[in-house]
């Protein structure tokens, strides 16, 4: 069984999968803050302000992975609609 998985899911979306763990919202919030604080510089030397929006879905072993991804995607779009740079679970 897969323990953890990180993969790109579409153009600018990523999936982090923890099938056997309950990840607290505070961890997602810590990741969001860490990304916001990263010093990102483009090829011209301009400092970029990068933020992320995070949608979280939780389930059990009986839940279908695709259903959970759909839920996380809905939460991601709610985060984006709420002004971005936030976590919705």
N, C-alpha and C positions, 0 to 999 in steps of 0.2 A: 504494500500500500504506500502511496505517496505521502511523505511526512510534511513537506512544505514545497511550494512551487511559486516561482515568480516568472511571469511571462508578459510579453506585449500582447495587448488585445485591442486591435484596431490602431488607428493613426497615433493618437496621443494618450491612449488608455493602457493601463497595466492591471493585471490580476495578481494579487498575492493570496495564495491559498494555504490555509492552516486547517486541514481536515480533522485533526485530533486535539485542537487547542481552542480555548476561548480567549480571544484577543480583546483586551479592554479598549474602550474608546480612547482612553488616555494615551495608549501606544500610538494609535493613528494620529492623535493630536500632536504628539511629540514628533512624529515623522513630518507632519505638515509644517510645524514650526522650524524644524531643522532644514527643510528644503527652502523655506522662505529666507533663512539666514545664510544660505550658501552664497559665497561670492562667485557669481556667474559672470564671465566676461566674454563678449563675442569677439570675432576675428578682427574687429576694428578697435578693440580696447574699450568698448562701451560696457559699463556695468549694467546688467539686466536684473530686473526685479521678477523673480520667478515664484509663482505660487502654485499650489495644487489643491484640488477639491477631491474629497475621498467619500465614497459610498461604501457602507459596510452591510453585509448580510450575514446572519448567523443561522445555523441549522443543526441538524443531527445526522447521524449516519444514514438514516432513512430518507433524507432529502436528496433530491436530484441536483447534481452540480449545476446543470443548466438553469434550473429554477432559481438557485441561489445567485448565480451570476446575473440573471434578470432582475432580481431584487436589488442587488448591489448597484446595478446600472440605474435603476429607478432612483435610488438614494443619491447616486452621483449627480444625476440631472437635477434633483432637488437642491443639492449643494450648489450647483452652478446657478440655478435660478435664484438662490438666496444671496447672491452676490459673489460667489466663488470664494476660494481660500478658506474652506471650512470642512468639517466632518459631519456626515449625516448617517445615522444608523437606525 
